């Protein structure tokens, strides 16, 4: 009997194990408390707030005293206190609604709290049956805040480099850093937000409350500029806006420049600025210049001990900001070679040139223990190089053909008061790394040459090779506008002419509507079976930079096969083709990586439905930029990431330019069914804004005069 009673007692005890006595809520943790969104703190770390704050606390009640699946309800009791101006302690309390354990409870303190007074507070939890310890009991801590009801005063702004216009109206200039000192009279300002017209924008912390800050600024363009500033105090309050206006000149000219366009037979290079440079006997003047530039001649250096030029004086203080640039065309790439340098003791203070690496040759700029490398030098190919040391940031940078390459590196240049050198670099045992090849237009600036200026220095204006308006044909030949090589029309190709406007269909019922040509007075019409037009030989050098433009309208809304509008053949495959691929509804630029049947292809594309013979068609442009190893396809003036890719080495093709067909196997195919107009070809790579201009004036691409 006793055993059965014990068993019953155990069973009853096991069945009600969850029904224990109520457990008090947990003490709120300091890390779960906030004063107006700022962490709980006191003493010197007491946060300042710009309005009576909303206090918050995450409160917990143990789950062990609940029925299964039962929530743990809990409310919070907040209490705040301070000492008023009369020395009397004031207190305010607030009890929250009941919420589930683990939720955040809030109390927005009343508006009668005093400003600029330390207000302390704590909180405890209540589950309806018992309360927790206050949050500041035991290992806890009281929380405090100070309500700041006064915004800081406006900041003053000054700059020694860029005074306001009433002092100096135009100030030098692009590429020269300015330093703007910003200071508010308020002693509680901890940061300043700022914005220059056109950027940059940011926030600068003060070293200590009330301290002034200095904001560096590098003008990238000339013209009127402005700086606006707000002072921010420790409560987050903002001052009224301060504004500072100043005017920036265009970037100043180089401190040294040797155009190297002196007459053949010269023994020294005249200096447009700086000191003339004497030439060694291994220097030949009157060499070829990079096409599409303002450079008219260059010098050739033979790579020997006599192949150099030097002014026998330094051209730059390399401990300060400077930039050095030149056009260079190597005659070989298998060894280290220097384009320009400046002497230091037993070594160059800096060097700009070609460096042989395990991965192959690369362009290189070395200064002060840093080396930045990038780009791929090619024998016989012109490249524009610019090395920049920015003393403000301590970084060295390298630009190749107007684009930054490699990774900017920290440099600590030492004094290098020796002579500036063209074509060699100082070594411990004399000069080394002698340049073999051509050099042109060497410039040294005592400022930052900003990216737009770098691009302008490296820009090579494309040359128009041909423009076929396709408005007429005589004996199957359509002329080039400037008398260049014509296009010969094959069978299935004809010139379509629009109406002569002798009748108007809306007025004359006997007048038949004649659709207008794509552009101008006529266009090329192709039948999709055998129709094409072709030049007798290659129009663009596909081994170098080129640009092609065309207006095209497909006759079918659902073409049954790929249709090529432009191509130029090599010996075994097309060097490029521009086609419509109906399976993906895309226009494509296809460029094989080598002149081999079945060679891997680089393909870029833009999605667009077929025209179905209606509308004004599409303006396509393709650009191969050999300087940056990129290809782009533009549709109606625009490109995107999907229409751009790399092509490291273009290859020359000897076939004629084809309109309306491409090589397929051992013959021709991909015949285009539709209309073609305004075929244009350029040597050189047009820039994005040049291509975009086609939308406004479709008869011509626009290589801007620079």
C-alpha positions in Angstrom: 0.0 0.0 0.0 2.8 2.3 0.9 4.6 1.5 -2.4 1.5 2.3 -4.5 1.0 5.6 -2.7 4.6 6.5 -3.4 4.2 5.6 -7.1 1.0 7.8 -7.3 2.8 10.7 -5.6 5.7 10.5 -8.1 3.4 10.3 -11.1 1.5 13.4 -9.8 4.7 15.2 -9.3 6.0 14.3 -12.8 2.7 15.4 -14.4 2.9 18.9 -12.9 6.7 19.6 -13.1 6.1 22.8 -15.2 3.8 24.3 -12.6 6.6 25.7 -10.4 6.3 28.9 -8.4 6.6 32.1 -10.3 10.2 33.2 -11.1 10.9 37.0 -11.1 11.9 38.7 -14.4 15.5 39.0 -15.3 17.4 42.2 -14.4 17.7 44.4 -17.5 21.2 44.4 -19.0 23.1 47.6 -19.6 23.9 46.5 -23.2 20.2 46.3 -23.9 19.5 49.9 -22.8 19.5 53.0 -25.1 19.0 56.7 -24.6 17.6 58.2 -27.8 19.3 55.4 -29.8 22.6 55.9 -28.1 24.2 53.3 -25.8 23.7 53.5 -22.1 26.6 55.4 -20.5 27.4 57.8 -17.7 30.1 60.1 -16.5 32.3 61.5 -19.2 30.7 59.2 -21.8 27.2 60.6 -21.1 25.5 61.0 -24.5 24.0 64.3 -25.6 20.6 64.3 -27.3 18.9 67.0 -29.4 15.3 66.3 -28.1 13.7 64.7 -25.1 14.8 61.2 -25.9 12.9 57.9 -26.3 14.5 55.5 -23.8 14.4 51.8 -24.6 15.1 48.5 -22.9 14.9 44.9 -23.9 13.1 43.0 -21.0 13.1 39.3 -20.3 11.0 37.0 -18.1 12.1 33.3 -17.5 10.2 30.7 -19.5 10.5 28.0 -16.7 7.5 29.3 -14.8 5.1 29.1 -17.7 2.8 26.4 -19.1 4.0 24.7 -22.3 3.8 27.2 -25.3 2.7 30.0 -23.0 4.2 33.4 -23.6 6.1 35.3 -20.9 4.4 38.7 -20.5 6.4 41.5 -19.0 6.1 45.2 -18.6 8.7 47.8 -17.8 9.0 50.5 -15.1 11.2 53.4 -16.1 12.4 56.0 -13.7 14.4 59.2 -14.5 15.8 61.8 -12.1 17.9 65.0 -12.0 18.7 67.9 -9.7 17.1 71.2 -10.6 18.5 74.6 -10.4 17.4 75.0 -6.8 19.2 71.8 -5.8 16.0 69.7 -5.5 15.9 66.2 -6.9 13.2 65.7 -9.5 11.8 62.3 -10.6 9.6 61.1 -13.4 8.3 57.5 -13.8 6.5 55.6 -16.5 5.1 52.1 -16.8 4.9 50.5 -20.2 2.3 48.2 -21.7 2.7 44.5 -21.2 4.6 42.8 -24.1 6.1 39.4 -24.7 9.5 38.6 -23.1 12.4 39.7 -25.3 10.7 42.7 -26.9 11.9 46.3 -26.7 10.0 48.6 -24.3 10.0 52.3 -24.8 9.4 55.6 -22.9 9.7 59.0 -24.4 10.6 61.2 -21.5 8.4 64.3 -20.9 9.1 67.7 -22.3 9.7 69.3 -18.9 13.2 67.8 -18.5 15.7 70.6 -18.2 18.3 71.4 -20.9 22.0 71.1 -20.2 21.5 69.0 -17.1 22.5 65.4 -16.5 19.4 63.2 -16.4 19.9 59.7 -15.0 17.6 56.8 -15.4 17.1 53.1 -14.8 14.5 50.5 -15.5 13.1 47.2 -14.1 10.8 44.5 -15.4 7.5 43.3 -14.0 5.7 40.1 -14.9 2.5 40.9 -12.9 3.6 38.9 -9.9 7.1 40.1 -9.2 9.7 42.6 -10.3 13.3 42.3 -11.3 16.2 44.2 -9.8 16.7 47.7 -11.1 19.1 47.9 -14.1 21.7 49.8 -12.0 21.7 47.4 -9.1 24.6 45.0 -8.5 26.9 44.8 -11.5 24.5 47.1 -13.5 24.9 50.8 -14.2 22.8 53.9 -14.2 22.2 55.4 -17.6 22.5 59.2 -18.2 21.9 61.7 -21.0 22.0 65.5 -21.4 19.3 67.3 -23.4 20.9 70.0 -25.6 18.3 72.5 -26.9 20.7 74.9 -28.7 22.1 74.4 -32.2 25.7 75.3 -32.8 26.7 78.5 -34.5 27.6 78.7 -38.1 31.2 77.9 -39.1 33.6 80.3 -40.7 35.6 79.0 -43.7 39.0 80.1 -44.9 41.5 78.8 -47.5 45.0 80.1 -48.2 45.1 78.5 -51.6 41.6 79.5 -52.8 40.5 82.9 -51.3 37.1 84.2 -52.0 36.5 86.2 -55.2 36.5 89.6 -53.3 40.2 88.9 -52.5 41.4 87.1 -55.7 38.8 86.4 -58.4 40.5 83.6 -60.4 42.9 81.2 -58.6 45.3 78.6 -59.9 43.9 76.0 -60.5 42.9 72.5 -61.6 45.1 69.8 -60.1 46.3 72.0 -57.2 45.0 71.1 -53.7 43.2 73.6 -51.6 42.8 73.3 -47.8 39.7 74.8 -46.3 39.7 75.4 -42.5 36.3 75.2 -41.0 35.6 76.5 -37.4 32.4 77.1 -35.4 32.5 79.3 -32.3 30.5 76.7 -30.5 32.7 74.6 -28.1 30.5 71.4 -28.4 30.9 70.9 -32.2 32.2 67.3 -32.8 32.1 67.2 -36.7 31.3 69.0 -39.8 29.4 67.9 -42.9 30.5 69.4 -46.2 29.8 69.4 -49.9 31.7 70.9 -52.8 29.7 71.9 -55.9 29.8 68.7 -58.0 31.4 66.7 -55.1 33.0 65.4 -53.1 30.7 65.3 -50.0 31.5 64.0 -46.6 31.8 64.4 -42.8 35.0 65.3 -41.0 35.3 64.7 -37.2 36.9 67.3 -35.0 39.9 66.1 -33.0 38.2 67.3 -29.9 34.9 69.2 -29.2 35.1 72.7 -30.5 38.3 72.1 -32.6 38.5 73.4 -36.1 39.0 71.0 -39.0 40.7 71.3 -42.4 39.2 69.8 -45.5 41.5 69.1 -48.5 40.0 69.6 -52.0 41.4 68.8 -55.4 39.7 70.7 -58.2 39.1 68.5 -61.2 37.6 71.1 -63.4 37.8 74.9 -63.8 35.1 77.4 -63.1 33.1 78.8 -60.2 33.0 76.5 -57.2 31.4 76.5 -53.8 31.7 74.8 -50.4 28.8 74.4 -48.0 29.3 73.4 -44.4 27.2 72.5 -41.4 28.6 72.2 -37.9 27.3 69.2 -35.9 27.3 69.2 -32.1 27.5 66.2 -29.8 23.8 66.0 -29.6 23.5 65.8 -33.4 22.1 69.3 -33.8 23.2 71.1 -37.0 24.1 74.7 -37.5 22.8 76.9 -40.2 24.6 76.5 -43.5 27.9 78.3 -44.2 28.8 78.9 -47.9 32.2 79.7 -49.4 32.6 80.7 -53.1 35.8 80.6 -55.1 36.9 80.4 -58.7 39.3 77.9 -60.2 41.5 78.5 -63.2 42.4 75.9 -65.8 45.4 73.7 -64.8 48.7 75.5 -65.2 51.1 74.5 -68.0 54.0 72.1 -67.4 57.1 73.4 -65.7 59.2 71.5 -68.3 58.3 70.3 -71.8 60.3 69.0 -74.6 58.1 68.4 -77.7 61.0 66.6 -79.4 59.8 67.8 -82.8 63.1 69.6 -83.6 64.3 69.4 -87.2 66.2 66.3 -88.4 69.9 66.7 -87.6 69.4 68.7 -84.4 71.8 68.0 -81.6 69.6 69.4 -78.8 65.9 69.5 -78.0 64.3 72.9 -77.5 62.3 73.4 -74.3 58.9 74.9 -74.5 59.4 75.4 -70.8 62.4 74.5 -68.7 65.9 74.0 -70.0 66.9 72.7 -73.5 68.1 69.1 -73.5 71.3 68.1 -75.2 71.2 64.9 -77.2 73.7 62.1 -77.4 74.8 60.8 -80.8 72.5 57.9 -80.5 69.5 60.2 -80.9 67.9 60.9 -84.3 65.4 63.7 -84.7 62.6 63.9 -87.1 61.0 60.5 -86.3 57.4 59.4 -86.9 54.6 60.8 -84.6 51.6 59.0 -83.2 48.7 59.5 -85.5 45.7 61.5 -84.4 47.7 63.7 -82.0 49.1 67.2 -82.0 52.6 65.7 -82.0 54.3 66.2 -85.4 57.6 64.5 -84.9 59.6 62.5 -82.3 63.1 61.3 -81.6 64.5 57.8 -82.1 66.9 56.4 -79.5 69.2 53.6 -80.5 69.5 51.9 -77.1 73.2 52.5 -76.9 75.2 54.5 -74.3 74.8 57.5 -76.6 71.0 57.3 -76.9 69.8 59.9 -74.4 68.7 63.5 -73.9 69.2 65.5 -70.7 68.9 69.2 -69.7 71.7 68.5 -67.1 69.3 69.9 -64.4 66.4 68.5 -62.4 62.9 69.0 -63.8 60.9 68.3 -60.6 61.1 68.3 -56.8 60.0 64.7 -56.5 59.3 65.1 -52.8 56.4 67.3 -53.8 53.5 66.5 -56.1 54.5 66.1 -59.7 53.5 64.3 -62.9 55.7 63.2 -65.8 54.4 62.0 -69.2 55.5 61.0 -72.7 54.6 59.2 -75.9 56.7 56.1 -76.3 57.1 53.4 -78.9 59.5 50.5 -78.0 61.6 48.9 -80.7 61.8 45.8 -78.4 60.2 44.6 -75.2 62.5 41.9 -73.9 64.4 44.0 -71.4 64.0 46.8 -68.9 64.0 50.2 -70.6 63.6 53.7 -69.3 61.6 56.4 -71.0 62.3 59.2 -68.5 63.9 59.4 -65.0 65.7 61.9 -62.7 69.0 61.2 -61.1 69.6 60.6 -57.4 72.7 59.2 -55.7 73.5 55.9 -57.5 69.9 55.3 -58.5 67.0 57.1 -60.1 64.8 59.2 -57.9 61.9 58.0 -60.1 61.7 56.1 -63.4 59.0 55.7 -66.0 59.3 53.0 -68.6 59.1 49.4 -69.6 59.9 46.6 -67.2 60.3 42.9 -68.0 58.3 40.6 -65.6 57.7 36.9 -65.3 54.2 37.4 -66.8 55.7 39.5 -69.7 56.6 43.1 -70.3 54.6 45.9 -68.5 54.8 49.6 -68.2 56.1 50.8 -64.9 56.4 53.9 -62.7 58.8 53.6 -59.7 59.4 56.2 -57.0 60.2 56.2 -53.3 60.1 52.4 -52.7 56.9 52.0 -54.7 56.3 50.5 -58.1 53.1 50.6 -60.1 52.9 48.4 -63.2 50.3 47.7 -65.8 49.5 47.7 -69.5 51.1 45.5 -72.2 53.8 47.1 -74.2 54.0 46.0 -77.9 56.9 46.4 -80.2 56.3 49.2 -82.7 53.1 50.5 -81.0 52.7 54.0 -79.6 51.6 54.3 -76.0 51.0 57.4 -73.9 52.5 57.1 -70.3 52.0 59.3 -67.3 53.4 58.7 -63.8 52.0 60.7 -60.9 53.2 61.2 -57.4 50.6 62.9 -55.2 52.3 64.2 -52.0 48.9 65.0 -50.5 47.9 61.3 -50.4 51.4 59.9 -50.6 50.4 57.7 -53.5 52.1 56.9 -56.8 49.9 56.2 -59.8 50.4 55.1 -63.4 48.3 55.9 -66.4 48.6 54.1 -69.8 46.8 55.5 -72.8 44.7 57.7 -70.6 43.6 55.0 -68.2 44.9 54.3 -64.7 46.5 50.8 -64.5 47.9 48.8 -61.6 47.2 49.7 -58.0 48.2 53.1 -56.5 51.1 52.5 -54.1 52.4 54.3 -51.0 55.6 56.1 -51.8 58.2 58.0 -49.7 60.5 59.7 -52.2 63.8 61.1 -51.1 65.5 64.1 -52.5 66.6 63.6 -56.1 68.3 66.9 -57.2 70.2 65.3 -60.1 69.6 65.8 -63.8 66.4 64.8 -65.6 67.0 62.1 -68.2 65.2 61.0 -71.3 66.1 57.4 -72.4 68.2 56.2 -69.5 68.3 55.8 -65.7 71.0 56.2 -63.1 72.6 53.1 -61.7 75.3 52.4 -59.2 77.9 51.9 -61.9 76.6 54.5 -64.4 73.5 54.7 -66.6 71.4 51.7 -67.4 68.0 50.5 -68.9 68.6 52.5 -72.0 65.6 53.1 -74.3 65.5 51.6 -77.7 62.7 53.1 -79.7 60.9 56.4 -80.2 59.9 59.1 -77.7 57.7 62.2 -78.1 56.3 65.2 -76.2 57.9 64.8 -72.7 56.1 66.9 -70.1 56.6 67.5 -66.4 53.9 69.1 -64.2 54.3 70.4 -60.7 50.7 69.5 -59.8 48.2 66.7 -60.2 47.3 66.0 -63.8 43.7 65.1 -63.2 42.0 62.1 -65.0 40.2 64.2 -67.7 43.5 65.9 -68.5 45.3 62.5 -68.6 42.7 61.3 -71.1 43.1 64.4 -73.2 46.9 64.1 -73.3 46.5 60.5 -74.5 43.7 61.1 -76.9 44.2 60.2 -80.6 41.6 61.7 -82.8 40.1 59.1 -85.1 40.7 59.6 -88.9 37.8 59.2 -91.2 38.6 56.4 -93.7 35.3 56.3 -95.6 31.7 57.4 -95.6 29.2 55.8 -97.9 25.8 57.5 -98.0 24.4 54.8 -100.4 22.1 57.3 -102.1 23.0 56.3 -105.6 25.0 53.9 -107.7 26.3 53.9 -111.3 26.9 50.7 -113.1 26.6 48.9 -109.7 29.1 51.1 -107.9 28.1 53.4 -105.0 30.7 56.1 -104.3 32.5 57.1 -101.2 31.6 60.7 -100.3 35.2 62.0 -100.5 36.2 60.1 -103.6 37.7 57.2 -101.8 37.2 53.5 -102.5 33.6 52.8 -103.7 31.3 49.9 -102.7 30.5 47.5 -105.5 26.9 46.1 -105.4 26.4 42.4 -106.0 23.3 40.7 -107.4 20.3 41.1 -105.1 21.5 44.6 -104.0 20.0 47.9 -105.2 19.8 51.5 -104.2 16.3 52.5 -103.0 15.3 56.1 -103.7 12.5 57.9 -101.9 9.6 59.9 -103.4 10.4 63.1 -105.3 7.4 64.7 -103.4 5.7 65.4 -106.8 2.5 64.1 -105.3 1.0 63.8 -101.8 -1.0 60.7 -101.0 -3.3 62.4 -98.5 -4.3 65.0 -101.2 -4.0 63.0 -104.5 -5.9 59.7 -104.4 -3.9 58.5 -107.4 -0.6 59.1 -105.6 1.0 55.9 -104.3 2.8 56.2 -100.9 6.5 55.7 -101.2 8.3 55.1 -97.8 11.2 57.5 -97.2 14.8 56.2 -97.2 16.4 55.5 -93.9 18.7 58.6 -94.1 18.9 61.2 -96.8 17.6 60.5 -100.3 18.4 56.8 -100.6 19.7 53.6 -99.0 21.0 50.1 -99.9 18.3 47.4 -100.2 19.4 43.8 -99.8 17.3 40.7 -100.8 18.6 38.3 -98.1 19.6 35.7 -100.7 22.6 37.1 -102.7 22.5 40.8 -102.1 25.6 42.5 -100.7 28.0 45.5 -101.3 31.7 45.3 -100.9 34.9 47.3 -101.1 37.8 46.0 -103.2 40.0 45.7 -100.2 40.2 46.2 -96.4 38.9 49.6 -95.2 39.9 49.4 -91.5 43.2 48.0 -90.1 41.7 45.4 -87.7 45.1 45.0 -86.0 44.8 48.6 -84.7 42.0 50.7 -83.2 39.0 51.2 -85.5 35.4 52.4 -85.4 32.5 51.5 -87.8 29.0 52.9 -87.9 26.0 51.9 -89.9 22.2 52.4 -90.0 20.3 49.1 -90.6 16.6 48.0 -90.7 15.7 44.3 -91.0 12.9 43.4 -93.4 11.7 40.5 -91.3 10.1 40.5 -87.8 11.3 36.9 -87.3 14.4 36.3 -89.3 15.0 32.6 -90.0 18.8 32.8 -89.7 21.6 35.1 -88.5 22.1 38.1 -90.7 25.3 40.0 -91.0 25.4 43.8 -91.8 29.2 44.4 -91.7 32.2 42.1 -91.9 35.8 42.2 -93.0 37.5 38.9 -93.8 40.9 37.5 -93.0 42.4 34.5 -94.7 40.5 31.9 -92.8 37.7 33.7 -91.0 36.2 37.2 -90.5 38.3 39.6 -88.4 34.9 40.9 -87.2 31.2 40.7 -88.1 28.2 42.7 -86.9 25.1 40.6 -87.2 21.6 40.0 -85.9 21.1 36.7 -84.1 17.4 35.8 -84.1 17.7 32.9 -81.6 18.6 35.4 -78.9 17.0 38.6 -80.4 20.4 40.4 -80.2 22.7 42.4 -82.3 26.2 41.0 -81.9 29.8 42.0 -82.6 31.8 38.9 -83.2 35.6 39.0 -83.2 37.7 35.8 -83.4 40.9 36.0 -81.4 43.0 34.7 -84.3 42.8 34.2 -88.1 42.0 30.5 -87.9 38.9 28.5 -88.8 37.0 27.7 -85.6 39.1 30.1 -83.5 37.6 31.1 -80.1 35.4 34.2 -80.5 34.8 37.3 -78.4 31.1 38.2 -78.6 29.3 41.2 -77.2 25.6 41.9 -77.7 22.6 44.2 -77.2 19.1 42.9 -77.0 16.6 44.3 -79.6 13.7 42.9 -81.5 13.8 42.7 -85.4 12.3 45.6 -87.2 10.0 43.8 -89.6 10.7 46.4 -92.3 9.2 49.3 -90.3 10.5 52.3 -88.5 13.8 54.2 -88.9 16.0 51.2 -88.2 18.9 51.2 -85.7 22.2 53.0 -85.6 25.0 50.5 -84.8 28.6 51.3 -84.0 31.5 49.1 -83.2 34.7 50.2 -81.6 38.0 48.3 -81.2 40.4 50.2 -78.9 43.8 48.6 -79.2 45.2 50.9 -76.5 42.8 49.5 -73.8 42.3 46.1 -75.5 38.5 46.5 -75.5 35.7 46.0 -78.0 32.3 47.7 -77.7 29.0 47.5 -79.6 26.7 50.5 -79.5 23.0 50.3 -80.3 21.4 53.7 -81.0 24.2 55.5 -79.3 24.4 53.4 -76.1 26.4 50.5 -74.8 26.5 48.6 -71.5 28.6 46.0 -69.7 27.1 43.1 -71.8 28.2 45.0 -75.0 31.8 45.4 -73.8 34.6 42.9 -73.4 38.4 42.6 -73.8 40.3 41.6 -76.9 44.1 41.6 -76.0 45.4 41.4 -79.6 43.6 42.4 -82.7 44.9 40.9 -85.9 45.2 42.5 -89.4 42.8 41.3 -92.1 43.3 41.5 -95.9 39.7 41.0 -97.1 37.4 43.7 -98.4 34.8 45.3 -96.2 31.5 43.5 -96.7 28.0 45.0 -96.4 25.3 42.4 -95.9 27.2 39.1 -95.7 29.9 37.2 -93.8 32.3 34.3 -94.4 30.6 30.9 -93.7 32.9 27.9 -94.2 34.6 28.3 -97.6 32.0 30.6 -99.0 29.6 33.4 -98.1 26.4 33.4 -96.0 24.4 35.1 -93.4 23.0 37.4 -96.1 21.0 40.3 -94.7 17.4 40.9 -95.8 16.7 44.6 -95.2 18.0 48.1 -95.7 21.5 49.6 -94.9 22.6 53.2 -94.9 25.3 55.6 -93.8 28.3 53.3 -93.5 31.2 55.0 -91.9 34.7 53.8 -91.0 37.4 55.4 -88.9 41.0 54.6 -88.0 41.0 55.0 -84.2 38.6 54.5 -81.4 35.7 57.0 -81.0 34.7 57.9 -77.4 31.4 57.3 -75.8 30.2 60.9 -76.2 31.2 60.8 -79.9 29.0 57.7 -80.5 26.1 59.2 -78.5 26.1 62.2 -80.8 24.9 59.9 -83.6 21.4 60.0 -82.0 21.1 63.7 -82.7 22.7 63.8 -86.1 22.6 60.3 -87.7 24.4 61.1 -90.9 27.8 61.2 -89.2 29.8 60.1 -86.2 31.4 62.9 -84.2 35.1 62.6 -83.3 35.3 65.8 -81.3 38.1 68.2 -82.1 40.2 68.4 -78.9 
